[in-house]
Amino acid sequence: MDKNGGWQWEITANPGWFRINLKELIHYKDLLLRFVRRDIIASYQQTILGPVWVFLQPLFTTFVYFIVFSRVAKIPTDNIPPVLFYLPGTIIWTYYSDCLTATMYTFVQNAYIFNKVYFPRLIVPLSYVLFHSFRISIQLILFIAVYLFFAIGGKNIHPNADMLLIPVFILITAAFALGCGLIISVYTAKYRDLENILQFVLRLLMFAAPVVYPASLIPAKYKLIFWLNPLTPLIESFRSAFFSHRPLPLFYLGISMATSFLILLLGIVLFNRKEIQIMDVI
């Protein structure tokens, strides 16, 4: 008991399914920022180019897509310069993939910390998402630089006010990735062979989103399934904001937002519910 006669700790047999203590997360915000700082420093220590890799990764990937899909496969890009067409899809997909992959190893890679000291376990996956949010913010600067280069060169591109919604698109992507990662982390901690399967599936899923091809190529009978992928309206809206005057697919954006935050809620609930059991397994 504290000096006022109140209890400092409360132990219950069943905390309930919807145990999301936001106040506790805010209380540990300094630890969250320290984890983010640790990841930033660790990512570029003992590297020759250091933070330059943040720029080189999307550029190299875009160059490969340019050669394979534009020059060899001759896939159209809706009259958008191929480099500009591939960059948004690459940036959004890489952000989703990196956040999900990092989050799914939360228990496996941090068991030595979880077994020694208490803090809200959700701090760790949140730090991964914030770290990759830092990376994507830098990559967006790269995209803007390339975009301005083509715009000054007289390319036929049409920016519009929808560009102001780019942070919203990134937030939805983060929610979707974090939710998926939290759910998967519960099962990869117990069944380690799922890691190989999920890495293979993740590579295939890239082609389910319009990363290297436009939505206009999808046959009409598959369009509904195609647009129900939460990443599809996000990538297409990103492109529409910079390259055309077409209205955003608001209906599918709404579905994407609702789906992403529902998955995030399910992920948080499952993560909080199973974290103690998982620590007994690892």
HUPE-V981049 format. One record per pair of residues at least 12 apart in sequence whose C-alpha atoms are under 7 Angstrom apart, sorted by the first residue. I is the first residue (numbers start at 1). GAP is how many residues later the second one is. D is the distance in whole Angstrom. If there is no record, write none. Layout:
i=I gap=GAP d=D
i=I gap=GAP d=D
This chain:
i=17 gap=252 d=6
i=17 gap=256 d=6
i=18 gap=251 d=6
i=19 gap=250 d=7
i=19 gap=253 d=7
i=25 gap=95 d=7
i=32 gap=91 d=6
i=32 gap=95 d=6
i=35 gap=92 d=6
i=36 gap=91 d=5
i=36 gap=92 d=7
i=36 gap=94 d=7
i=36 gap=95 d=5
i=39 gap=92 d=7
i=40 gap=91 d=7
i=54 gap=81 d=6
i=54 gap=85 d=7
i=55 gap=84 d=6
i=55 gap=87 d=7
i=58 gap=29 d=7
i=58 gap=32 d=6
i=58 gap=33 d=7
i=62 gap=21 d=6
i=62 gap=24 d=6
i=62 gap=25 d=6
i=66 gap=16 d=6
i=66 gap=17 d=7
i=70 gap=12 d=7
i=75 gap=138 d=7
i=77 gap=136 d=7
i=77 gap=137 d=6
i=78 gap=136 d=7
i=84 gap=63 d=7
i=86 gap=125 d=7
i=86 gap=126 d=6
i=87 gap=56 d=7
i=88 gap=147 d=7
i=88 gap=150 d=7
i=88 gap=151 d=7
i=89 gap=121 d=7
i=89 gap=122 d=4
i=89 gap=146 d=6
i=90 gap=121 d=6
i=91 gap=45 d=7
i=92 gap=143 d=7
i=95 gap=37 d=7
i=95 gap=41 d=7
i=96 gap=77 d=6
i=96 gap=78 d=7
i=96 gap=81 d=5
i=99 gap=29 d=6
i=99 gap=30 d=5
i=99 gap=33 d=6
i=99 gap=78 d=6
i=99 gap=79 d=7
i=100 gap=77 d=5
i=100 gap=78 d=6
i=100 gap=80 d=7
i=100 gap=81 d=5
i=101 gap=80 d=7
i=102 gap=26 d=6
i=103 gap=22 d=5
i=103 gap=25 d=7
i=103 gap=75 d=7
i=103 gap=78 d=5
i=103 gap=79 d=6
i=103 gap=82 d=7
i=104 gap=77 d=5
i=104 gap=78 d=6
i=104 gap=80 d=6
i=104 gap=81 d=4
i=105 gap=80 d=6
i=106 gap=18 d=7
i=106 gap=19 d=6
i=106 gap=79 d=6
i=107 gap=78 d=7
i=107 gap=82 d=6
i=108 gap=81 d=6
i=129 gap=45 d=7
i=157 gap=86 d=5
i=157 gap=87 d=7
i=158 gap=84 d=6
i=158 gap=85 d=5
i=158 gap=86 d=5
i=158 gap=87 d=7
i=159 gap=82 d=6
i=159 gap=83 d=4
i=159 gap=84 d=6
i=159 gap=85 d=6
i=160 gap=81 d=6
i=160 gap=82 d=6
i=160 gap=85 d=7
i=162 gap=79 d=5
i=163 gap=78 d=5
i=163 gap=79 d=7
i=166 gap=72 d=7
i=169 gap=65 d=6
i=172 gap=85 d=6
i=172 gap=88 d=6
i=175 gap=85 d=6
i=175 gap=86 d=6
i=175 gap=89 d=6
i=176 gap=84 d=4
i=176 gap=85 d=7
i=176 gap=87 d=7
i=176 gap=88 d=6
i=178 gap=86 d=6
i=179 gap=84 d=5
i=179 gap=85 d=4
i=179 gap=86 d=7
i=179 gap=88 d=5
i=179 gap=89 d=7
i=180 gap=83 d=7
i=180 gap=87 d=7
i=182 gap=85 d=5
i=182 gap=86 d=7
i=182 gap=89 d=6
i=183 gap=84 d=5
i=183 gap=87 d=7
i=183 gap=88 d=7
i=186 gap=85 d=6
i=189 gap=89 d=7
i=189 gap=93 d=7
i=190 gap=91 d=7
i=209 gap=22 d=6
i=209 gap=23 d=5
i=210 gap=22 d=6
i=210 gap=25 d=7
i=227 gap=25 d=7
i=228 gap=24 d=7
i=230 gap=26 d=4
i=230 gap=30 d=7
i=233 gap=16 d=7
i=233 gap=19 d=6
i=233 gap=20 d=6
i=234 gap=19 d=7
